[in-house]
Amino acid sequence: MLGEFLQFLFSGLTVGAVYALVALGFTLIFNASHVVNFAQGEFVMLGGMTTVFLGYAGLPLLLAAPLAIVITALVGAALYKLAIAPARGATVVTLIIITIGASIFLRGIAQLVFDKEFHRLPGFSGDDPILILGAALLPQSLWVLGFTLITVLGLFLFFNRTTLGKAVLATSINRLAAQLVGLNVDAILLLSFALSAAIGALGGILITPITLTSYDAGTMLALKGFAAAILGGFGSPFGAVLGGLIVGLAEALTAGYLSSAYKDAVGFLIILVVLFFMPRGLMGTASVERV
Amino acid sequence: MRQILKLLSLGALGAAIGATPSVAEIKIGSVVSATGPAAFLGDPERKTLELYVEKINVEGGVNGEPLELVIYDDEGDANKARTFASRLIDNDEVVAIVGGTTTGTTMAMAPLAEDAEIPFISMAGAVTIVEPVREFVFKTPPTDRMACEKIYGDMKARSITKIGMISGTDAFGSSMREQCRAVAGEHGIEILADEIYGPRDSDMTPQLTKIRGTSGLQAVLNPGFGQGPAIVTRNFKQLGIDLPLYQSHGVASKSFIELAGDAANGVRLPASPLLVPEQLPDSDPQKAVLVAYKETFEKETGQPVSTFGGHAYDGLMILVDALRRAGEADPVKIRDAIEATQGFVGTAGTVNMSPTDHMGLSLDAFRMLEIRDGGWVLAE
């Protein structure tokens, strides 16, 4: 009984941590520009796929992974320079639509550059599960949870303790004012896209041993990560992690105790209920607009 | 004078072009999903068709006439498939169609072929394509119901009667789940646990934990497609479930073994003998066909052979066989000849068509394979 519960818990935490890592990627770009970047899932996919293919080319994981993160960050920067920056004056909705286009484009490119097959990476510390009271936990889940924690703390410190992080927030709150006090808004946005892409790529590399990856793996991940981010309150790193874990746990417990047929429904039901009573999400800040 | 000469030579050239003997060609059409989500099915199909039409023409064509293949890519989109099918029928005036990579695209094209009375051989799996029988529609791959029956046959041989199922909710998984549930009773199989997962789910341990907790199970069956079954297989091993695991023909490819890793050892699945042609006994009638197709495809394309390309090979060869027997390229006569196909040995099996059976395969289209040390082993 306890073993079963623990198993559902481990599964929920594993899946939840995956969602959380994806959700974290959304926060940076959103905080800088209020744009929900629908190409975030493609960054996750690019991180995983690039690492896999660099591995095929003979690079060890320790070299392939950082290189994949750098490449994905460059793709993120290019997305900003080539697609977002030229549409500077456009509304946020237009920019969001551009990111949807970019995600389709990136998927198509990945299909050509890589291939259409599924790929996997070996677990960082092997694929043998750790047995705790009859429940199996993959060591890779601990890697994902660990890096989620590091990333969220890093983001928290970045936004609250560094001038650059505060500059990002300032840009988001009032771009014109930020510009007037001498912030290089363009550079800040470029940085936030590159960093977001890097976080996405890191997530992609960490989760590939568990979820496997393919050129279209980003779509579903982005959807779940987006849901987690909304649940937690868009823009809050802690909220993103909380949201991810809640959705993951809800899915696992539903599949375990109710029926796997309701698994996805329950996750989205929680989101609906939370948004109904707390429209800003669990950890979102109330926005005050001066009229 | 020069001008006149020039004109004259131009005229002669024109006459020469115009006089190119118009050899009667047998025009056959195809619509496959060579790109898009079903590309891994459609791509080897297209390559097979192009390769073998060329080969047949080099060898002198059919009934002394060369084949002309008109091929379109529907990108996995049923609407596009329908548009291309009507183009094949109305503009290209083909005498037969070999195509339809997925059940969706096939069902979109079938009514057009029926109306225009053009024989249409599909390469898609679902049993609904030939049940109920449509006069002009045939198919080459075996159905998922046959896969279920094959699996149950193997279970019976191992005295397994109580099983758990975990199925993907993708089109393939849910269709096979239904078929397997429908024929379980006839085969004395009792399904005690029935779990499902989404096609892009990344962890199936909750469902498998429930299955592990169900008492009396003797085996687990996983109908599914894509990466899901690989994750199920890995989770199965991680949870230490000590039961035989059966997969479906949906994962009969090398990539499944790579993705599932060591966990795949001992997994059984029904699959086309095309995966293990060299392991078949020499007495097997299919062996020669399978070995020849595998060698030709791998040599010409540089890619590993796939079952799906084999379905296209079967479709084309059944058509060529029918053309020879019909003696002329008349759609209705070709249809009658296809329906009369008897003892045709293809990559899927020995085909015996009849007015009530437009697929003509028996259970030996599937062989029970077991994965051992990262390779396929015939388990019969």
Chai-1 contact restraints between the chains, C-beta under 6 A:
chainA,res_idxA,chainB,res_idxB,connection_type,confidence,min_distance_angstrom,max_distance_angstrom,comment,restraint_id
A,E4,B,T209,contact,1.0,0.0,6.0,A-B,restraint_1
A,Q7,B,T205,contact,1.0,0.0,6.0,A-B,restraint_2
A,Q7,B,T209,contact,1.0,0.0,6.0,A-B,restraint_3
A,F8,B,P206,contact,1.0,0.0,6.0,A-B,restraint_4
A,S11,B,D203,contact,1.0,0.0,6.0,A-B,restraint_5
A,S11,B,T205,contact,1.0,0.0,6.0,A-B,restraint_6
A,S11,B,P206,contact,1.0,0.0,6.0,A-B,restraint_7
A,T14,B,D203,contact,1.0,0.0,6.0,A-B,restraint_8
A,V15,B,D203,contact,1.0,0.0,6.0,A-B,restraint_9
A,K116,B,A39,contact,1.0,0.0,6.0,A-B,restraint_10
A,K116,B,F40,contact,1.0,0.0,6.0,A-B,restraint_11
A,E117,B,S255,contact,1.0,0.0,6.0,A-B,restraint_12
A,F118,B,Q227,contact,1.0,0.0,6.0,A-B,restraint_13
A,F118,B,L259,contact,1.0,0.0,6.0,A-B,restraint_14
A,R120,B,L259,contact,1.0,0.0,6.0,A-B,restraint_15
A,P129,B,Q238,contact,1.0,0.0,6.0,A-B,restraint_16
A,A136,B,Q238,contact,1.0,0.0,6.0,A-B,restraint_17
A,A136,B,L239,contact,1.0,0.0,6.0,A-B,restraint_18
A,I210,B,S202,contact,1.0,0.0,6.0,A-B,restraint_19
A,T211,B,S202,contact,1.0,0.0,6.0,A-B,restraint_20
A,L212,B,Q227,contact,1.0,0.0,6.0,A-B,restraint_21
A,L212,B,L259,contact,1.0,0.0,6.0,A-B,restraint_22
A,M220,B,R200,contact,1.0,0.0,6.0,A-B,restraint_23
A,A252,B,P206,contact,1.0,0.0,6.0,A-B,restraint_24
A,A255,B,P206,contact,1.0,0.0,6.0,A-B,restraint_25
A,A255,B,Q207,contact,1.0,0.0,6.0,A-B,restraint_26
A,G256,B,P206,contact,1.0,0.0,6.0,A-B,restraint_27
A,S260,B,E195,contact,1.0,0.0,6.0,A-B,restraint_28
A,S260,B,I196,contact,1.0,0.0,6.0,A-B,restraint_29
A,S260,B,Q207,contact,1.0,0.0,6.0,A-B,restraint_30
A,A261,B,I196,contact,1.0,0.0,6.0,A-B,restraint_31
